[in-house]
Amino acid sequence: MPFQNRDLRPDMSITKAEDLREMSDEQLALTLKETCDGYFKLKIQAQTERLGAPSELSKRRRLIARILTIQNERTRAVSAPGR
């Protein structure tokens, strides 16, 4: 039971690839921008003070990677429709 609500932040509530794939290109780009901004702020905070949850850095890094992967998949699907 202690792991049910591990992440209560609204910007990190979307972590599954299926949820990200359901988003439009514009929503995905906006989510990527917000996540990158939050990641940058966390990195600065980690350098200047202690983080409450150091695992947030790796969670955001993984979310950024997921979003970039989905965007790359979509780009490849458009550029090679015959495959």
Steps between C-alpha positions, in 0.01 A plus 500: 500500500775759559582517127151575367531878477873532450488806282240764574643780287257604226771548236640152563166318506543394137781251493370209299587482135140410412378826654763696311413329170137609539607866504506718192830633366432842654418354841810285486719799413349703785553214746861469384561871551347499848693189599829642371441825688423310820805279452723805457363658818553177691859475378572853619330428831704180541821698457406773745314306769373157595211354306204357686478215249822451301327234290299778334800574276510152353120485470495819296796389290317177415180690417696728265648193333155343460360812340794537262470133404131537417567816299775318310267206430237737362755679283623172356146379436423815298823495303473131405128419448567203270685294759 
